[in-house]
């Protein structure tokens, strides 16, 4: 395969396997992987002055052979290490407020939050952490900007 490769998640009936395809052969209606959406949202927010972290802590395989074996099978190279339900993105609003936010990224409207994610959001909101679910960069930016404006009005 020539050129840059992109990952595409297959339909559920095929076991949600990852495939690598040359970018010019990617289906036009393909939906980005959740990891890609996380990366795109973080990049956009950081350009706007938000401080973000991935809620997915990476614990890597200890040997090069183990990493190569996982990569050859298109398996993730990390094991999520934070408590169940932690959002895909955690961050702090810009402007010195110190207020935190969490963003759970979902690929489509049919993807729903798991019970552990709902519980994490509920507990975090008690402490003033703003939690949302986003299915696109635009949705994440719009929701965070709306909350940021609301925070300014309520000062």
C-alpha positions as CSV (number, residue, x, y, z in Angstrom):
1,X,0.0,0.0,0.0
2,X,1.4,3.4,-1.0
3,X,0.8,6.7,0.7
4,X,-0.5,7.6,4.1
5,X,-2.7,5.0,5.8
6,X,-5.9,5.7,7.7
7,X,-7.8,3.5,10.1
8,X,-11.4,2.7,9.4
9,X,-13.7,0.8,11.9
10,X,-15.8,-1.8,10.2
11,X,-19.5,-2.2,10.9
12,X,-20.7,-4.0,14.1
13,X,-21.7,-7.0,12.2
14,X,-18.1,-7.6,11.3
15,X,-16.8,-7.4,14.8
16,X,-15.7,-3.8,14.9
17,X,-12.3,-4.7,13.5
18,X,-9.8,-2.1,12.5
19,X,-8.5,-2.1,8.9
20,X,-5.8,0.0,7.3
21,X,-6.6,1.5,3.9
22,X,-4.7,4.0,1.8
23,X,-6.3,7.4,2.3
24,X,-7.4,7.6,-1.4
25,X,-9.3,4.4,-1.0
26,X,-11.2,5.4,2.2
27,X,-15.0,5.4,1.8
28,X,-16.2,8.9,1.6
29,X,-18.9,8.4,4.2
30,X,-16.5,6.9,6.7
31,X,-16.8,8.0,10.3
32,X,-13.5,8.8,12.1
33,X,-12.4,6.5,14.8
34,X,-13.1,7.7,18.3
35,X,-9.3,8.1,18.9
36,X,-9.1,10.4,15.8
37,X,-12.0,12.5,17.1
38,X,-10.3,12.8,20.5
39,X,-7.1,14.0,18.8
40,X,-9.0,16.5,16.6
41,X,-11.0,18.0,19.4
42,X,-7.9,18.3,21.7
43,X,-6.0,20.0,18.8
44,X,-8.8,22.5,18.2
45,X,-9.3,23.3,21.9
46,X,-5.6,23.8,22.5
47,X,-5.4,26.3,19.6
48,X,-8.1,28.2,21.4
49,X,-6.2,28.3,24.7
50,X,-7.8,25.4,26.5
51,X,-5.5,23.0,28.4
52,X,-6.4,19.4,27.7
53,X,-5.3,15.9,28.6
54,X,-6.3,12.5,27.3
55,X,-8.5,10.7,29.8
56,X,-6.9,7.5,28.4
57,X,-3.7,7.0,30.2
58,X,-1.3,4.9,28.2
59,X,0.4,1.9,29.8
60,X,2.7,0.5,27.1
61,X,3.9,-3.0,26.6
62,X,7.3,-3.4,28.1
63,X,9.2,-4.8,25.1
64,X,9.6,-3.8,21.5
65,X,8.5,-7.3,20.5
66,X,5.2,-7.0,22.4
67,X,4.6,-3.5,20.9
68,X,5.2,-4.9,17.3
69,X,2.9,-7.9,17.9
70,X,0.1,-5.6,19.1
71,X,0.6,-3.2,16.2
72,X,0.7,-6.0,13.7
73,X,-2.8,-7.1,14.9
74,X,-4.1,-3.5,15.0
75,X,-4.5,-3.8,18.8
76,X,-4.2,-0.7,20.9
77,X,-0.8,-0.2,22.3
78,X,-2.1,0.9,25.7
79,X,-4.4,-0.2,28.4
80,X,-6.8,2.4,29.9
81,X,-5.7,3.0,33.4
82,X,-8.0,5.6,34.9
83,X,-11.2,4.7,36.7
84,X,-14.1,3.5,34.6
85,X,-16.2,6.2,33.1
86,X,-13.5,8.9,32.9
87,X,-14.1,11.1,29.8
88,X,-11.9,10.8,26.8
89,X,-10.7,14.4,27.3
90,X,-10.3,16.2,30.5
91,X,-9.2,19.9,30.6
92,X,-9.3,23.3,32.1
93,X,-11.1,26.3,30.8
94,X,-8.8,29.2,29.7
95,X,-8.9,32.5,31.5
96,X,-7.7,31.6,34.9
97,X,-10.9,30.3,36.3
98,X,-9.4,26.9,37.1
99,X,-12.7,25.2,36.2
100,X,-12.3,21.7,34.8
101,X,-14.3,20.0,32.0
102,X,-14.7,16.5,30.6
103,X,-15.6,15.5,27.1
104,X,-16.9,12.0,26.3
105,X,-16.4,11.5,22.5
106,X,-18.8,9.4,20.6
107,X,-18.6,8.6,16.9
108,X,-22.3,8.6,16.0
109,X,-25.7,9.5,17.4
110,X,-26.4,5.8,18.1
111,X,-23.3,5.6,20.4
112,X,-24.5,6.0,24.0
113,X,-22.8,6.6,27.2
114,X,-22.1,3.6,29.4
115,X,-23.5,3.6,33.0
116,X,-19.9,4.1,34.3
117,X,-19.6,7.2,32.1
118,X,-22.9,8.6,33.3
119,X,-22.0,8.1,36.9
120,X,-18.6,9.7,36.4
121,X,-20.3,12.8,34.9
122,X,-22.8,13.0,37.7
123,X,-20.1,12.9,40.4
124,X,-17.9,15.4,38.6
125,X,-20.7,17.8,38.1
126,X,-21.3,17.9,41.9
127,X,-17.8,19.3,42.1
128,X,-18.3,21.9,39.4
129,X,-16.7,20.0,36.5
130,X,-18.5,20.7,33.3
131,X,-19.2,17.4,31.4
132,X,-20.4,17.0,27.9
133,X,-20.7,14.4,25.1
134,X,-19.5,15.4,21.7
135,X,-19.7,13.7,18.3
136,X,-17.7,16.3,16.4
137,X,-15.1,19.0,16.9
138,X,-17.7,21.7,16.2
139,X,-20.1,20.3,18.8
140,X,-17.4,20.2,21.4
141,X,-16.2,23.8,20.7
142,X,-19.8,25.1,20.6
143,X,-20.8,23.5,23.9
144,X,-17.6,24.6,25.7
145,X,-17.8,28.2,24.3
146,X,-21.4,28.4,25.5
147,X,-20.4,27.3,29.0
148,X,-17.5,29.7,29.0
149,X,-19.8,32.7,28.1
150,X,-22.3,31.6,30.8
151,X,-19.4,31.5,33.3
152,X,-18.5,35.1,32.4
153,X,-22.1,36.3,32.8
154,X,-22.4,34.7,36.3
155,X,-19.2,36.2,37.7
